[in-house]
Amino acid sequence: MLSLEGRLAQLIKEARNLETGATVETVGGLQSALGSLDRELATTADSTQRRELGRLRREAGLLLADARARAVLARDFG
């Protein structure tokens, strides 16, 4: 099983690999996975590790927000 850092890195990789044709549902699934990782991140005690994980979480969130916006625009405006 991957560490929390490894799972965040995997999520970032998946978000970067989303095609422009990604659906809202696909992006929503990844956002749901990020929510689960957020709950684990909240229990991380080490401040140095939390800072690095927070940086990865921010990157994943930004990538997914962008992907969701593109997916919604594609769905609504073709």
Secondary structure, DSSP 4 states (H G I P E B T S, - for coil): ---HHHHHHHHHHHHHT--TT--HHHHHHHHHHHHHHHHHHTT---HHHHHHHHHHHHHHHHHHHHHHHHHHHHHHH-
